[in-house]
Amino acid sequence: MAYLAYLGFLLLTCVPVVINLIFHPPVFAYHATFGYFPGPIYDFVIPITSTLLIARAETLLWALLFLGLTVSLCEISRHTDLMPQLRWRKLFSSLTKRVWLYLLVVCLLGFQVYAGALGIRPTREDIAQKLGGFRETEHFEIFYARPLEAEIENIVEDCEFQYAQLSAYLMPDGDELSRKVRAYVYASPEQKKQLIGAGSTSVEDPFGHGFHIHTQGFPHPVLKHELAHVFTVPWSPLKVSLKIGLHEGIAVAADWSEGRLTAHQWAKAMREMEIAPSLSAIMGIGFWGHAGSRSYLLAGSFVRFLVDTYGIEKFKGVFPTGNFVKHYAKDLLVLEAEWNAFLETVPLRDDDVAYATYRLKRPSVFEQVCAHEMAALRDVAWQAYYRKDFATAVETFTTMLSDEPDNLSTLRGLMYSAYRMRDYDKALSLATHIVNTEDTRFSPEAMLLKGDIYWLKNEHEKAMDAYVSIETEYGTFERRRMKRIAALSYSDRVQSQPNSAIREERSLRELLRGVLVASKSVSEKMALLSVCIQIAPERWLPYLLTGELLEKEKAWQISNAYLHQAVERLIPQQHGKLILEARRLIGMNAYQQKDYETAQTAFRSIAETTTLSLGEVLSAQNWIQRCQWAESRTR
């Protein structure tokens, strides 16, 4: 009887937990017996929070209640043949002696009633209330954090544009979703982790007909992917596919924005690198057994091939269970062979393969050693770094290296922390170590930092040698390298304007060092750049740096004025990548000002550049489509 009672307790207490997991946004769960389920496997950091402590307090109350019931109701005597017997009548006798038991019951009932408010089992309504902001549009109900009030117009526009694009791809017959999409936008990964249990990971919400993301700039990098999952909800009675590869693959295929390369190119690169698993290995639960980037990209390429070749309607049929024979009259092996033959026709340059090599080296979540412990320490270290507590960052990264002495990510963090502490000798030693390793993932930025350190130490020739020696296909580091080489190429002679109100006794090279290398505030950098423009108005670099800083400060109109000046002075044969970046910023600034004609001109010039990768061209074309869509809404 006691055993059955305990099973009944487990069953009854699991019911609200399961209901909350299925029908409400949280992906975490607290249970008095089974403990704490923290959420997505990609979120390695599991902090001890106030909610966890509250849940543990509830567990303690349950333990005290069972202990109290045992002491109060259990009788062992000669009358029971020394066998424990429950005497339920004792529960209602001597009520004054049982007051503490009744108080425990009342407290536990309170935990159940206020589970949402306490954060143990928050409902959809609890989360919406804590976020605070709400905006309803033609196709969305957007719940957003109050700190995002200034960004809500961009969020609304982004949601509606991505909805229009996905409708055209996933519903080409002109249909629309039967209800509005619920979009939950959090101010930070920390807020999202606290409210639903997912920090850096974005979450689909099929039973809530929506998704959960945190702000990551405009356009949002994963909004379209998560929204695509909402479009597939009507395709399956279970609202999701039983085949993880199909479920995630259609979102990647519909998004079709994977950076410099397309998913087809990523898949072909994996085949050439001989690291691509078979499709059968990633269709089911094996999807999580490989590095996330590989599984997502392979599945996305395959699904895109299926949709482009056989149409969206057949894919809707195969989506729920993955019965390829029923809907395609071919099994997975035959379809995989067709897909492989198609990949042979996909263009892929040597530099694309080199770029893919770094991105695809990440191990699966099941292959990483002490993932949660290391992630927690890494989180502590980088949080300390960003709040400028560099001593704590150095100490934490050093502790991590005692367990993982060859971990390049940790060495990189320690390198930057030492640099910000102005321990240049240590930072230089770490940068040299990273550069000399066989794994070249972080070599370009380590060499860039070496050049910065030499420049700060006024060893200009060594700095120039470091910058010139960098070989990288990564646009960000290549542009930084070009700017530094240009600045170091300027004369170190002190220049001044006799009639100027500003008297500056430093050379143009030294002034630009304060902008490019030294740790200074935006206002300090702007002041230095103002002097640079006055003493050397013919140079392109001060205009470009000023335009970039103003773009980050959302001063879009004046930013474009400086960027146009920079483009006029840049030489296409020498500075092609910098010109493209300047035009990209001009286009984005113009879009924010609703000057869609200027924006389209800028992005069209990028899309027509023959040297760009296919992914970069598609990104520019996507911006053109966004401009055309936004312009059509203003008519």
N, C-alpha and C positions, 0 to 999 in steps of 0.2 A: 504493500500500500504506500509506504513511504517513498519507494522507488518510483512508483507511478506518479505520486504527487510531485516529485522533483522533475520528472519528465514533463509534466503538465506546466510546471513553473517555467522551464526552458522554452516550451512551445509558446506559451502566452507572452513571455517577455520578448521573444524573437519577432512576434507579429508586428508590433509598431516599428521595429527596426527595419524589417524587410519592406514594409509599406513605405517608409520614409526614403529608403534607398531607391525604390522603383519609381515612385510617383512624385517625388520631390527632388530638388536639385542636389542636395548633399551627396557626395560620393564617399564620405567617411561614415563610420558607425561605432557607437559605444554600446557595450553590453556587459552586464555585471559578471557574467560567467565567461564569455568568450573574449572579453577584453576590447581592444581598440584596433579597428581597421582604418589605416590612415588615408587611403585614397589611391590615386593613380600610381602605377609602378614607375612612371617616369619622374615622379616627384620624390627625390631621394631624401630631402630634408624633412625630418619629422621632429618638430620642436615640442617641448613641454609647454603647453598653453594653460591658461586659466580654465578653459573648457575641459581639458583633460583632467585637471585637478577636481573640478566639480563632478565629473563623471566618476572619478575614483571615490569621491565622498559618497556618492550614491551607492557605489559598490560596498563601501564600508557599512552604510546603513542597512543594506540587505543582509550582510553578514551578521550584524548585531541583531537584526530581527530574527533570523534563523536560530542564532544562539539563544536569544531570549525565549523563543517558542520552545526550544529543546529543553531548556532549564525549567521553564514554567509548566510545560504540559507533559513532559516525559516522566514516567514513573517506573522505577526498577526496585522491586521488593520480592519478598517471599510469596506475596499474593500474585505476582506476575511470573513466578518461577524464574526470577532473576533475568527475565527478558524485558527489554524496553517496550513500554506500551504508552500510546498517546491518550491522554485524558482531556478531551476537548472541553468538557464541562468546566475544567479549571480556568479556562480562558475568561469565563463570565462570572467566576466567583472571586471574591476579594478584589473588587474593581480597583480599589485604591492602590493595591499592590501591583496592579498591571498597567498603571497610568503610563509608565515609560514605554511599554509595548505599543499602546495606542498612539503615543506621540510619534514613535518610529513609523507606524503605518500612515499617519497623517503627513509626515515629512516625505515619505516615499510617494504618496499620492500627489503631493505638491510637485515633486520632481517630474511626474508623468504629465501633469497638467501644464506645467511651465517648461517642458523640455525644449520647446522652440525658443522661448525667450532666453533660456540659459545657454543656448547654443549646442545642446546635446543632440536634438533632432529638429533643427530648424525647418520650417515649411517654406513653401514658395512665398507665402504672404510675409513671413518673418524676414526673409531675405530682401524682398522688395521694400519693406519698411526700413530696414537698416541701410539700404542703399540711398533711399530718400528721393531720388530724382525719377521723373516719369515723363515720357513723350510718346504720343501716339501718332503714327503716320499712316500712309495709305496701306502699307503691308506689314507694319511692325508695331509692337508694343515694347518700347525701349525703357528698361529700368536701369538707371545709371547712378553712380556715386555722385554725391553733391559736389565734390571737388572738381568734377569734370564739366561743370556748368558752362565754362567758357569754350569747351570743345564739342558741345552737343550738336551744333549745326553740322560740323564735319562728320560726326558719327552718324547722324541722320542721313546725310547725303551719301556716305559710304555704304550704309545698309541698303538704301534704295537702289543705288547703282549696281551693287553686286546682285541684288535680287533680280534686276532686269537682265543682267548677263546670264545668270543661272537659269532663268525662265526660258531664255532663247535656246540654251543648250539641252536642258533636261525636260522641257515641255515645249518642243518645237511646234506643237499643234495649237498653241495659243492659250492653253488652259492656265489656271492659277491655283495656288494652294487654297484649300477650303476655309482656312482660318488664318488670322494674323500670326506672325512669328514673334515669339517672346525673346528679346535680346537682353541679356544681363551684362552690363559693362561695369567692371570694377576699377577702382582707382589704381590698384597695384596688385602684384601677385600675393603680397602678404594679406591684403584684405580678402582676396578670393580664397586663399588657403584657410583663413579664419572662418569664413561664412559657409563654404561648401566643401572644403577639404582638398581642393586642387590649387596649387600655387602657380608654378610656371606653365602647367599643362592647361590648355583650353579644353572645355568639356561640352559635348553635345548633350541635349536634354530631350530625347525622343518623346517621352511621355508628357513633357511640358511643352512640346512643339517649339523648341527654342535652343539656345546655346548660351554658354558662359565664357566670356573673355575678359581680359584686363587691357587697359589702354596701352598701346604700343606705337603711337604715332599715326600719321595719316599719309597714305591709305593704310588701313590696318592689315598686317601681314597674314593673319589666319582667319579673318572674318569670313571670307568667301568659302574657305574649306569647311568651317563649322556650319555655315548656312547651307551648304550643299547637303549635309546630313539631314537637315530638316526637310529638304525637298524629297528625300528618299523614304521618309517615314510612311507615306501611303503605299509604298511598293510591297510591304511585308506585313502580314498579320501581327507579327511580333515587333513591328516598327524598326527592327534592325535586321541585318543579314546574319545568318548562322555562319557564314564564311567571312572571317575578318578581312581577308585579302580583298574580297569584293566590296565589303562595307567601307573600308578606307580607300580602296582603289578608285571608286567612283568620285569620292570627294577630291582626290588629287587630280583626277582626269578633268573634273568640272572646273576646278580652280585654275589649273594649267599655268601656274606661276611658281616655278621652282628655282628662281634666281638666274644665274648666268646661262644655265643649260635647261633644256626641256626635259621632261621625265623620260622621253624616248632616248635622248642623248645620255642621260644618267644611266639608263638601263644598258645601253650599248657600251658605255665606258666600263660598267661593272663586268660585262661579259669579256671585254678585252683584258681587264685586270684579273679575270678568273676568280671573282669573289661573289658572283651572282648565284644565289640558291635557286633551285627549281621552283616553278610556280606551285607545284603541289606541296612544297615545304612551307609556303607562306600563306596558303589559302585559309588554313584553319588556325589552331592555337599556336602552330609553329611560327606564325607571324611575329610573335614576341620573342622567339628564340634567336632572332637575327637582329643586327643593329637596326634601330628604328628607321634611319634614313634609307637603308637599302630596301627594307620591306615596303615602305610607303612608296618609294619611287618605282620599284619593279611592278607592284600591284597597280599603281597609277598608269604606268605606260601600257600594261596589258589591257586594262579596262578601257583606256582611251582608244586603243587599237580595236577592241571589240565594238565599241559604240560607233567609231568612224567607219568600220567595215560593214557591220551588220545592222546598225541602227539602234536607237535608244529603246524601242519597244521590246526587242528580244532581250536586251539586258535587264529591263524591268522584270521580265519573267524569270531569269536565272538568279536574280538578286536574292530572293528570300532564302533559298537552300543551296544554291550552287549546282543545280541539276543541269549540267551543260548538254548532256545527250538529249534531254527532253526538248530543250529550247533551241539548240544549235545543230542538232543531229550529228554532233561530233563530241568526242570526249576531250578532257582537258589537255591530254598529250598532243592531240592533233591540232588543237587551237594554239597551244604553246609553240608548236613547230611553225605554224603560219606566222605567229608573232615574231619568232626568231628570224624568219626569212624577211619579214618587213624591216626589222631593225638593221639588217644588212644595208638597206637603202638609206638609212638615216645619216646625214652628214655629221662628221665629228672630226675636228681638227686635233693636231697633236697637243696644242696648248690647252684644249678643252679636257683632254685626258689628264694632263698634268694638274689642272685645276681640280678635277674630280678626285684625284688620288688623296688629297688632304681631307676633303669633305666626307669621304666614305670609309675612313679608318676607325670610326667610333665603334666600340664593341656593343653587344646587346646588353640589355639591362640584367640578364642572368649571368653575364660573363664578367661583370665588374666586381672587384674584390672590395668587401666592406663598403658597399656603395652608400648606405645610409650614414655610417659614421664619417666617412670621408666627405660626403656632401654636406653634412652638418658643420664640420670644421671649415670647409671651403666657404660655406655661407657666412660663417662668423668672420672669416678672414676678409672676404670682399666687402661685407658690411662695414667692418672697421676701416677698410681702405677708403670707401666712398664717404665716410664721415670724417676722413682725414686723421684717423687714429692709426697712423702708420706703424707705430711701435707694436701695437696689438696685432696688426696684420702681419708684420714680420715674424713675431713670436708664433702665431698660429700656423703660418705657412711652414715655418721651420719645424714645428711639431709634426705636421703632416709628412714632411720629408723623411722623418725618422722611420715612418712605416712604408713610405713609397719614395725611396731616394731618387728614382729615375723618372718620376712622374713629371712630364714636361709642363703640364698645366699648372702644377704647383710651383715648379721652378719659375715659370713665367710670372705668377703672382708675386713671388718673393722678389724677383728682379724689379718689377715696377714699384713695389713697396719700398725697397732699399733706395731706389732712384728718387722717390718722393721724399724720403728722409734725408736726401742729399748725401747718402753714403755711396758716392759714385764709384769708389774702388770695388765695393761688393757688387753693385749693380753691373759694373763692367765685367767682373769675373763671371757672374751668372749669365750675362748675355753671351760672352765668349763660349761658355760651356754649351748653351743652347744651340748656338751657331754650328758648333763642331759635332753635334750628335748626328746620327744617321737619319733620324726622323726630322725632316725639314719643315714640319708644319709651322713652327714659330720662328724659323730662321730669319725671314724678312723683317719682322718687327723687332727681333733681338738685334739685328744688324743696324736697323734704324735707330734704336735706342743707343747703341754704341756711338753712332755718329753724333747724336744729340749730346751725349756726355763729353765727347771730345770737343764739340763746339762750345759747350759751357766752360770747358777748361782752356778755351782759346787755342786749342790745337787744331787749327783750321785745316791743315793738309790731311791729318788723320781723319777728320770728320768728313771731308770731301771723298777720301778714299773709301770710307765705309758706305757712304750714300751711293757712290758710283758702282760699288761691287754688288749691290742688292739686285737679285734677279727674282722677280715675282710676277705672277699672273693676276694677283689680287689688286683690283683697281684702287682700293683705299690706300694701300701702302705705296703703290706706284705713284699716285698723285702726291702723297706726302713727300716721297723721295724727290720728285721733280721740283716741288716748291723749295725744299731745302737746298738743293743743288743751285737753283736760281738765286736764292738769297746769298749763298756763300760765294757765288760768282760776282756779286756786286763789289765795288771797291770798298776797302776799309778806310778810305779817306773821309775825314769829317767834312760834311757838307752843311751849308747853312744859307739862308736867304737874308741878306742885310736888312731888307725892308720888312721882314716878317716880325710879328709880335712874339713869335716862338723862337727862343734861342736854344738850340739843341747841340750839345757838344759830343754827340755820338755819331758814328758812321751809319749809313743805311743798313749795312750788314748787321751791325750790333742792335739797331732798333728792331729789325725783323727777327733777330734771335729772341728778343723779348716776347714776340708774338708767337713764333713757331715752336719754341723749345721751353722757355721759362714758364713757371706756374704763375700766371697772373689772371686777374679778374677780367671780365669782358670790358668794363669801362677803361681799365688800364691798357688793354690791347687796342681799344678804339683810339685812345689818345696817342699811342705810339704810331698807329697807322695813319692818323691825321698828319703827324709830323712827316712820316715817310712820303705821303702824297705831296706835301708842300715842298719838300727838298728834292724830290725826284718824280715830278708829275708824268714823266714819259715811261716809267716802269709799270708793268702790268701786275706784278705780284701784290703790291699794296691794295690795288683796287679789288683784286680777286678775294683776298683775305677779308677785306672790309665787307664785301658783298656776302660772303659766307657767314660771317658773324651776325650781320643784320638779318639774314634769313632765319637763323636760329632764334633770334629775338622777335621774330614775326613782324619785322618792319619790311614788308614785302616790296612796297613801291620803291623806297630808297635803296633797298638791296639790289633791285634790278638796275637801278641807275648806275651803281658801281660795277655790277657784273657786265653790263653792256660796255662800259669803259675798258674792262679787262679783256673782253673778247676782241675789241678793236685793236688791242696792243699785242695779243697773243699771235704767235706764228704757227699756222696750221701744220706745217711740215715738222715742227719741233714739239708742239704742245697740243697735239690732237686730243689726247685723253682729258686734258684740263679744259679744253674748249667744250667737249661733250658734257663734262660735269657742270660747267658754267651754264650751258644751254638747258640742262636738266633743271637746275635751280631757277633759271629764268622762267621756264615753263611752269614749275610748281608755284612760284611767286605770282605769276600772272593768273593762274587758276584760282588762287586764294583771293585775288582781287576781282574775280569774275571777268577777267579780260581773256575770254576763251579763244579769240582769234590769235592773240600773241602766243598764248600757251600752245595752241595747235601748231603754229609755225615753228616753235622751238622743238617740240617733240617730233614733228615731221622731219626736221633736219637730222635729228638723232636716228630715227627709224631708217632713213635713207643712207646711213653710213655703212658702207660695205664691209668694213673691217670688224664690226661688232659681232658678238656671238648671237645665236638665234634667240636665246632667252632675253638678252638685252633689247633686241629689236622688238620682240613681243611685248616687253614692258612698255616701250615707247608707244607702240600701237595701242596698247591698253589705255594709256593716258589720253591719246587722241580720241578714242571711243568715249572715255569719261567726259572729256570736254564737249564732245558733240551731244552726249546725253544731257549734260547739265545745261547746255545752251538751249536745247529743245524744251526744257522745263521752264525757261524764262520767257518763251514766246507766248 
